[in-house]
């Protein structure tokens, strides 16, 4: 059964609909007038998603993240950043800044395009200039006959929100660990959102490669043993959808729904529907604290580990289970784990061209910094140095992970340790000289 959902006439109460995965939906959800349904040939953009390093739209820009995330963070969690450890705030700021730059370098502006397309569809009066639908916009700098870039401004504003709005990254926290996703609840909530509003954004991702991509689900069809989601993927122009349908399929034959790998481009095999999606879209209206914000903060952050890599070395960081930490992909990648579990984390540095390097290691809870160290040394091309960070319930310790080498507290032939801010705070004496 195919569902062509409609928005304006549908009561918000329809969000309470939780369709059973094996049968058809019940309940009144409003008119199904096709003219009011999302159509990617009309409501998708007339240009396709692009990466800043590749074009093809000259004159667009790479944004930097200002301190706007700080105000959003404090509002969402109802706590001042000044109460948090300085190293944690600096690491979070760096993640926000580099994460945005990474997103536009690798995935382009998919996040911004999805939210802008959704808004223009639901409120066409908000489309800049005289465009009737997004499909008539064939360049991100349109309209090129006027001074300024109103379309691009909207795209950039939404694109930036994924790193400056806590609702965006908290709602997609399971990107860090797909085992956290409850696909029974995810699929039910997603279909209910499509029923109620006509569209719902999802983030596709591959846990193995850490690549992600944003698409907009506008329709779905139940088939034996599976649900087929029809989506607008901004990597394709509106015109492309006249002969093409982008789909994401969910296998429902087992005890829990299982996403099937998406065949187009990178093989995304997971997805997340952000329950705070609508709040992000409407973020121009100030929002209060997240529901149960204190518990969310404790669960998401807990103990945080940041490892800032030097471009002079190749860096790998794995957790106690052997899984790599998430990391940005810029010239100086930041490896991070929010809510880090107890155990030993291994850092491996491999010399690129040989020479000096520096590596910053930070670990702390919401109240205390356990580690704030800078490792400085030299390494030959092809050589590997290994270090370990052991986190327990009361703190963290930094040591080498290579048997037979000098303890990290000593100044060896190839490296030394310089304490950071944490040396001025309460910290275990075993962490360094």
Beta strands, then each sheet from edge to edge (+ up, - down):
strand 1: 2-4
strand 2: 200-205
strand 3: 212-223
strand 4: 226-233
strand 5: 246-251
strand 6: 258-259
strand 7: 270-272
strand 8: 304-308
strand 9: 313-318
strand 10: 326-327
strand 11: 334-337
strand 12: 343-351
strand 13: 355-364
strand 14: 369-379
strand 15: 384-392
strand 16: 395-400
strand 17: 415-419
sheet 1: 1+ 3- 2+ 7-
sheet 2: 1+ 3- 4+ 5- 6+
sheet 3: 10+ 11- 8+ 13- 14+ 17-
sheet 4: 9+ 12- 15+ 16-
end
